[in-house]
Protein backbone atom coordinates (compact mmCIF):
# COMPACT_ATOMS: atom_id res chain seq x y z
CA UNK A 1 0.00 0.00 0.00
CA UNK A 2 1.68 3.17 -1.20
CA UNK A 3 0.65 5.57 1.61
CA UNK A 4 1.30 3.13 4.47
CA UNK A 5 4.17 4.34 6.66
CA UNK A 6 5.19 0.77 7.54
CA UNK A 7 5.28 -0.22 3.87
CA UNK A 8 7.54 2.80 3.29
CA UNK A 9 9.83 1.58 6.08
CA UNK A 10 9.89 -1.92 4.52
CA UNK A 11 10.76 -0.37 1.14
CA UNK A 12 13.53 1.75 2.74
CA UNK A 13 11.78 4.99 1.77
CA UNK A 14 11.79 5.93 5.47
CA UNK A 15 14.74 4.99 7.70
CA UNK A 16 14.33 2.84 10.79
CA UNK A 17 16.48 1.46 13.58
CA UNK A 18 16.14 -2.16 12.49
CA UNK A 19 16.70 -4.83 15.14
CA UNK A 20 15.57 -7.88 13.16
CA UNK A 21 14.81 -8.74 9.56
CA UNK A 22 14.17 -11.85 7.54
CA UNK A 23 12.35 -12.49 4.28
CA UNK A 24 8.90 -12.05 5.87
CA UNK A 25 9.34 -9.85 8.96
CA UNK A 26 10.86 -6.49 9.86
CA UNK A 27 11.31 -5.26 13.43
CA UNK A 28 12.53 -1.83 14.47
CA UNK A 29 12.71 0.44 17.50
CA UNK A 30 9.64 2.64 17.96
CA UNK A 31 10.36 6.35 17.46
CA UNK A 32 8.00 7.20 20.34
CA UNK A 33 8.84 4.49 22.90
CA UNK A 34 6.36 3.68 25.65
CA UNK A 35 8.93 1.61 27.59
CA UNK A 36 12.74 1.49 27.77
CA UNK A 37 12.62 -1.20 25.08
CA UNK A 38 9.86 -0.70 22.51
CA UNK A 39 10.14 -2.65 19.27
CA UNK A 40 7.57 -2.80 16.47
CA UNK A 41 7.29 -6.10 14.59
CA UNK A 42 5.59 -6.11 11.17
CA UNK A 43 5.02 -8.56 8.34
CA UNK A 44 6.50 -7.38 5.06
CA UNK A 45 3.25 -8.31 3.32
CA UNK A 46 0.69 -5.56 3.89
CA UNK A 47 -2.40 -6.56 5.83
CA UNK A 48 -4.51 -4.18 7.86
CA UNK A 49 -4.86 -6.06 11.15
CA UNK A 50 -5.11 -9.48 12.77
CA UNK A 51 -8.49 -9.79 11.06
CA UNK A 52 -6.63 -10.29 7.76
CA UNK A 53 -3.80 -12.45 9.12
CA UNK A 54 -3.48 -16.15 8.47
CA UNK A 55 -1.97 -18.62 10.91
CA UNK A 56 1.29 -18.81 8.95
CA UNK A 57 1.80 -15.04 9.25
CA UNK A 58 1.00 -15.04 12.95
CA UNK A 59 3.34 -17.99 13.53
CA UNK A 60 6.14 -16.27 11.63
CA UNK A 61 5.65 -13.07 13.63
CA UNK A 62 5.79 -14.90 16.96
CA UNK A 63 8.87 -16.88 15.90
CA UNK A 64 10.52 -13.51 15.19
CA UNK A 65 9.35 -12.12 18.56
CA UNK A 66 10.98 -15.12 20.26
CA UNK A 67 14.29 -14.44 18.47
CA UNK A 68 14.11 -10.71 19.24
CA UNK A 69 13.42 -11.36 22.93
CA UNK A 70 16.56 -13.49 23.16
CA UNK A 71 18.62 -11.07 21.08
CA UNK A 72 17.56 -8.11 23.25
CA UNK A 73 18.04 -10.20 26.42
CA UNK A 74 14.50 -9.60 27.65
CA UNK A 75 13.47 -13.26 27.55
CA UNK A 76 14.27 -13.94 31.21
CA UNK A 77 12.90 -10.85 32.99
CA UNK A 78 9.83 -10.58 30.80
CA UNK A 79 8.17 -8.48 28.15
CA UNK A 80 4.74 -7.61 26.83
CA UNK A 81 3.43 -8.15 23.29
CA UNK A 82 0.53 -5.97 22.16
CA UNK A 83 -1.42 -5.54 18.96
CA UNK A 84 -4.25 -3.09 18.43
CA UNK A 85 -7.08 -3.91 16.05
CA UNK A 86 -9.14 -0.97 14.82
CA UNK A 87 -9.69 2.62 15.79
CA UNK A 88 -11.36 1.97 19.17
CA UNK A 89 -8.38 -0.16 20.22
CA UNK A 90 -5.94 2.62 19.33
CA UNK A 91 -4.62 1.28 16.03
CA UNK A 92 -3.13 4.32 14.30
CA UNK A 93 -1.21 2.58 11.49
CA UNK A 94 -3.40 0.33 9.34
CA UNK A 95 -0.71 -2.33 8.86
CA UNK A 96 -0.63 -5.38 11.12
CA UNK A 97 1.98 -4.80 13.80
CA UNK A 98 2.94 -5.98 17.25
CA UNK A 99 4.65 -3.97 19.96
CA UNK A 100 7.25 -5.57 22.21
CA UNK A 101 7.55 -3.60 25.46
CA UNK A 102 10.20 -4.34 28.07
CA UNK A 103 13.10 -3.01 30.07
CA UNK A 104 11.28 -2.11 33.28
CA UNK A 105 8.33 -3.21 35.39
CA UNK A 106 5.33 -2.43 33.20
CA UNK A 107 2.11 -0.95 34.51
CA UNK A 108 -0.24 -3.87 35.25
CA UNK A 109 -3.33 -1.73 34.59
CA UNK A 110 -2.65 -1.61 30.85
CA UNK A 111 -3.75 -5.19 30.20
N, C-alpha and C positions, 0 to 999 in steps of 0.2 A: 504494500500500500504506500503510495508515494508521499503522502503527508504525515505518515506515522513517524514520530520521533525515534522509536525503537528500531524501525526498519532503516532509518537514516544512520543510526549507530551501527547496525549490522553491516550496512553498505559502506561504512567508513566515511560517510558524508559529515558526520558529527563525531568528534573524538570522545573516547571514553577511557577510563582507567580499568582496563580489562584484567580480570583475575583468573578467568577460565574461558577456554574456547575449544570446541570440537566441531565436527561437521554439522551438528544439529543445534547446538546450544551456545549462547554467549552469556557471560556473567561479568558484571562490572560494578565498581563502587558507586553508590548513589551520590549524586551531587548535593543532595540536601539530607544528610544522614539523620536518622531518628534514634540511632544508637552508635556507640563507638565503632562497631563493625556493622555496616549496612550495605549489603550486596544485592543487586537486582539480577535475577536469572530469567532469561527469555529464550524461547525457541526461535530459531532463525526463520522458520516458516511462520508467516503472519496468520494469527488467529485472534479473534477479539477477546475471548475469555475462556474459562474452563468449560463453558457451555459448548464450545466448538472443539475442544480437545479430545483426542482419542487416547486409549490406554497406552499406546506405544509412546506418544509424546509425553504423557504424564510420567511414565516410567523412566524415560530418558532424562527428563528434568530432575527427578528425584535421585537418579544415579549421579548426575552432575552435582547436586546439592551435597550428597554424601562425600564426593571427592573434594569439594570446596571446603566443607567443614573440617576435613582432615588437613588440607593444605593450609587453612587459616588457623589451625590448632584451636578450634572451638568445639571440637567433637566431644571432649571430656567434660568441660564445664557447662555446656549447653548453649542452645540457640533456639530461636523461634523462626518458623517459616509461615509467611502470610501471603495470601492472594486475595485480591478484592475483585468482586464480580458485579459490575454495574454501578451506576451513578450513586444509588443509595448506600452502597458499601464503600464508597470513596474511590472507585476506580477512575483515575484521571487520564491514563493512557490506555487507549482501546487496543492493546496488544497484550496477549496473555503474558503475565509476569508474576514471579514470586519474589518476595523480599526475605532475605536472611538477615536477622537482627541478632546481635550478640555483643560480647565484650564487657558487659556489666549485668548486674541483676536487673531484669526487666520488670516493669510495672505489671503486676498480676491482674490489674483491672482491665487491661486491654482485651484480653481474651478470656 
